[in-house]
């Protein structure tokens, strides 16, 4: 079940929980992650999502798990998709017992 409150984008978490407290720039993080500054900037500014590759990089850099980053991204994506999909209510569940 999806919540009514919009989940935070993983980029917002990176910014508030890591970059700001550590006084770290996007450029420094991009060097640590071995990706372009543009890639980091797009994630931090919530214009790009976390890929499995990026989740592995973030997990290593911040000593977390890749699942943390992928779960945050998945919750964010599902919530946004549900807001855009007006026809979801028109879909009826399939009774799989009838099909057997």
C-alpha positions as CSV (number, residue, x, y, z in Angstrom):
1,X,0.0,0.0,0.0
2,X,1.4,3.4,-1.0
3,X,1.4,6.3,1.5
4,X,-0.3,9.5,0.8
5,X,2.8,11.5,1.6
6,X,5.4,11.7,-1.2
7,X,8.6,9.8,-0.3
8,X,11.9,11.7,-0.4
9,X,14.0,11.4,-3.5
10,X,17.3,9.6,-2.7
11,X,19.1,12.7,-3.9
12,X,17.5,14.8,-1.1
13,X,18.8,12.3,1.4
14,X,22.3,12.3,0.0
15,X,22.3,16.1,0.2
16,X,20.8,16.5,3.7
17,X,22.4,13.5,5.4
18,X,25.8,13.4,3.8
19,X,26.9,16.4,1.7
20,X,25.7,19.2,4.0
21,X,27.0,17.7,7.3
22,X,30.3,16.8,5.7
23,X,30.6,20.1,3.8
24,X,31.2,18.0,0.7
25,X,30.7,19.4,-2.8
26,X,29.1,17.6,-5.7
27,X,32.5,17.7,-7.3
28,X,34.2,15.9,-4.4
29,X,31.4,13.3,-4.3
30,X,31.7,12.7,-8.0
31,X,35.5,12.1,-7.6
32,X,34.8,9.6,-4.7
33,X,32.2,7.8,-6.7
34,X,34.2,7.9,-9.9
35,X,31.4,9.4,-12.0
36,X,30.8,12.8,-13.7
37,X,29.9,15.8,-11.7
38,X,26.8,16.1,-13.9
39,X,25.7,12.7,-12.8
40,X,25.9,13.6,-9.1
41,X,24.3,17.0,-9.7
42,X,21.3,15.4,-11.5
43,X,20.8,12.9,-8.6
44,X,21.2,15.6,-5.9
45,X,18.8,17.9,-7.8
46,X,16.3,15.1,-8.1
47,X,16.5,15.0,-11.9
48,X,17.9,11.5,-12.1
49,X,17.3,8.3,-10.2
50,X,19.6,5.8,-8.5
51,X,20.6,2.9,-10.8
52,X,21.9,-0.4,-9.5
53,X,25.4,0.7,-10.5
54,X,25.1,4.0,-8.5
55,X,23.5,2.1,-5.6
56,X,26.7,0.0,-5.3
57,X,28.9,3.1,-5.5
58,X,26.9,5.0,-2.9
59,X,26.8,1.9,-0.6
60,X,30.6,1.6,-0.7
61,X,31.2,5.4,-0.2
62,X,28.7,5.9,2.6
63,X,29.1,2.4,4.2
64,X,25.5,1.5,3.6
65,X,23.9,-1.2,1.5
66,X,22.9,-0.9,-2.2
67,X,19.5,-2.2,-1.2
68,X,19.0,1.0,0.9
69,X,19.4,3.2,-2.2
70,X,17.4,1.0,-4.5
71,X,14.5,0.7,-2.0
72,X,14.5,4.5,-1.6
73,X,14.4,4.9,-5.4
74,X,11.7,2.3,-5.8
75,X,9.4,3.9,-3.2
76,X,9.8,7.2,-4.8
77,X,9.2,5.9,-8.3
78,X,6.1,3.8,-7.3
79,X,4.6,6.7,-5.5
80,X,5.0,9.0,-8.5
81,X,3.7,6.4,-10.9
82,X,0.6,5.9,-8.8
83,X,-0.1,9.6,-8.9
84,X,0.1,9.6,-12.7
85,X,-1.9,6.5,-13.3
86,X,-5.5,7.6,-13.1
87,X,-6.8,4.4,-14.7
88,X,-5.5,2.1,-11.8
89,X,-8.9,2.1,-10.2
90,X,-10.5,0.8,-13.4
91,X,-8.4,-2.4,-13.3
92,X,-10.2,-5.4,-11.7
93,X,-8.2,-8.1,-9.9
94,X,-8.0,-11.4,-11.8
95,X,-9.3,-14.4,-9.8
96,X,-6.4,-16.8,-10.4
97,X,-8.5,-19.7,-8.9
98,X,-11.0,-19.5,-11.8
99,X,-8.2,-19.8,-14.3
100,X,-6.9,-23.1,-13.0
